[in-house]
């Protein structure tokens, strides 16, 4: 039998791993149970620009986001090659301070320009960052195990506290019928020399336009298709994504396509759920799920909020 733990975190994406690191570095014996390797989770295909976009509840998201921003600034200074976090300049087209929450006043060096809001933000290379989180967890005495979980009671048999970071899986495991998939499709092309990111989003539309310069190529996006759970890339959608991005930077039109990505964002009605309840067998269940496409943006803030409930 495996060694008993103080806490078992169910879910090995960015939320699960960040929460596990936070708990392990507080001296708790932590194990992560994840069905998939970190590189096969939804987190791994994220474009991964820090920005609190399409995430609720508004009254808490600002603080979570700023806590996370401070950590990423430290990680960028520590070395992008190791942590996967870089600080990169770019423009949020059409954005204005007046339309944002109070958190926006804390953005260093952000300025309104003709095109929108120009700012330097963390941009994460997710495969590198997830691998770094796993290493940091192991260094703190934690472990990651690959296993399917049919119910939280399984974990409660081996630890007094279970933390639910299952994302879309919470729909069945909790169960929470307010959790829904929002499909995101991306295209990765050979970078034709673009050094800055760009976004142009309409919250009322399923189509967005953005590009992020990552080490492995220029990531183009995107879509936000509610209740669409197709995991295979759609060729027509891919062509539309390239065309939209090429309207901003024409050189993208002729860039060689390197690959396609699809991720299902775990959006929850009512927003992120961070809370605690007792399991039927007597264990404690802490919830930390429902981050949609902004898990990267609030990861450390939410991890600390969930860790506070573990006690």
Buried (B, 14 or more C-beta within 10 A) or exposed (E): EEEEBBBBBBBBBBBBBBBBBBBBBBEBBBBBBBBBBBBEBBBBBBBBBBBBBBBBEEEBBBBBBBBBBEBBBEBBEEEBEEBBBBBBEBBBBEBEEEEBEEBBEEBEEBEEEEBBBBBBBBBBBBBBBBBBBBEBBEEBEBBBEEEEBEEBBBBBEBBBBBBBBBBBBBBEBBEBEBBBBBBBBBBBBEBBEBEBBBBBBEEEEBBBBBBBBBEEBBBBBBBBBEEBEEEEBBEEBBEBBBEBBBEBBEEBEEBEBBEBBBBBBBBBEEBBBBEBEEBEEEBBBBBBBBBBBBBBBBBBBBBBBBBEBBE
